[in-house]
């Protein structure tokens, strides 16, 4: 082995070596789209959340859920989640 080659635990991974695993997390971004894609599924009044019909609170809940999913996917895919 020449002095320029590295092997073992201290070896620097190639740039795309973790990409396929990280790309799986992007599938979570489909959830908000799918959950609000078909209005007949949630275009109803019951169950009510206080004075708000299901139609309104379902959409509002997905705003919050989407923000959480986006934050999670960002941290996992950029390595800022402490896993690198």
Order of alpha helices (4+ residues) and beta strands (2+ residues): alpha-alpha-alpha-alpha
